[in-house]
Amino acid sequence: MDTQALALSVPLLGWAAHSGYLAHRLATARRDPLTGLRTRAGWTARADRLIRRHPDALVLLLDVDDFKTLNDTHGHAAGDAALTATAARLAAWCGRHGIAGRLGGDEFVAVIRSADAADIDQLVDLLHEPLTHAGKRIPVYVSVGACRVADLPVRSLSDALAAADAHMYEIKGKPGRRGARTLAR
């Protein structure tokens, strides 16, 4: 190889390395570093595609109940463990039929192709399994709001999230509530 060809190839190698670095940064920005779930940006594009392809898609919005108290009582490491366990349980429940994400803090979202009330009950039971951390069993409760996209006047992710959010807060307001036991209407 002559020196002129070598001189031309060095900037190309630099650009290739820089491009790879940027692609890596973009990919990691779409994943939550604690839970490994997709962030809002990474989740939204996939969720939009899923609800367009599946008319019976179900959108879920989840919130870990009394998360501040859990952190204050058991420590931040226990709070992180609760978030990680919630994420793993939600992702396992979604499986290949949906996608889960973490919006931030103690809020999670998911969209799956279709589900019924029994499926939601199964998820709530799974999410409410106690967590073992530092030799202690820690109760974890998660409120789950759900919205079937087909029940909306206009099938959109933003409307489904708003309905799931309203459903979640309706559940949180009920005495003795622990998670969703019905689908939002």
Residue pairs with C-beta under 8 A, 6 or more apart in sequence:
1 9
29 39
29 41
29 42
30 38
30 39
30 41
30 42
31 37
31 38
31 39
31 42
32 38
32 39
32 87
32 101
32 102
34 80
34 83
34 84
34 87
34 102
35 83
35 84
35 86
35 87
35 88
35 102
36 87
37 43
37 87
37 90
37 91
37 100
37 101
37 102
37 108
38 46
38 99
38 100
38 101
38 102
39 101
39 102
39 103
39 104
40 101
40 103
40 104
42 101
43 99
43 100
43 101
43 109
44 101
44 157
46 99
47 59
47 99
47 101
47 109
47 111
47 157
48 157
50 57
50 98
50 99
50 111
50 112
50 113
51 57
51 59
51 111
51 149
51 155
51 156
51 157
51 160
52 155
54 113
54 114
55 149
55 150
55 155
56 113
56 114
56 148
56 149
56 150
57 111
57 112
57 113
57 114
57 148
57 149
57 150
57 160
58 111
58 112
58 113
58 114
58 115
58 146
58 147
58 148
58 149
58 183
59 109
59 110
59 111
59 146
59 147
59 149
59 157
59 160
59 161
59 163
59 164
60 109
60 110
60 111
60 112
60 120
60 123
60 144
60 145
60 146
60 147
60 164
61 107
61 108
61 109
61 144
61 145
61 146
61 161
61 164
61 165
61 167
61 168
62 86
62 90
62 107
62 108
62 109
62 110
62 127
62 142
62 143
62 144
62 145
62 168
63 106
63 107
63 108
63 142
63 143
63 168
63 172
64 70
64 82
64 83
64 86
64 106
64 140
64 141
64 142
65 141
65 142
65 143
65 172
65 178
66 141
67 79
67 82
67 105
67 106
70 78
70 79
70 82
70 138
70 140
71 78
71 79
74 133
74 136
74 138
77 133
77 134
78 131
78 133
78 134
78 136
78 138
81 131
81 133
81 138
82 131
82 133
82 138
82 140
83 102
83 106
85 131
85 140
86 108
86 127
86 140
86 142
87 100
87 102
87 108
89 123
89 126
89 127
89 129
90 100
90 108
90 110
90 123
90 127
91 100
92 126
93 110
93 122
93 123
93 126
94 100
94 110
94 112
97 112
97 113
97 114
98 110
98 111
98 112
98 113
99 110
99 111
100 108
100 109
100 110
101 108
101 109
101 110
102 108
102 109
103 109
108 142
109 161
109 164
111 157
111 160
115 146
116 183
117 181
117 182
117 183
120 144
120 146
120 180
120 181
120 182
120 183
121 181
123 144
124 142
124 144
124 178
124 179
124 180
124 181
127 140
127 141
127 142
127 144
127 179
128 139
128 140
128 141
128 142
128 178
128 179
129 140
130 137
130 138
130 139
130 140
131 137
131 138
131 139
131 140
132 138
141 178
141 179
142 179
143 168
143 171
143 172
143 177
143 179
143 180
144 168
144 171
144 179
144 180
145 163
145 164
145 165
145 166
145 167
145 168
145 169
145 170
145 171
145 180
145 184
146 164
146 167
146 180
146 183
146 184
147 160
147 161
147 163
147 164
147 167
147 183
147 184
148 183
148 184
149 155
149 160
151 163
151 184
151 185
152 159
152 160
152 163
153 159
163 184
164 184
166 184
167 180
167 183
167 184
168 180
170 184
171 177
171 179
171 180
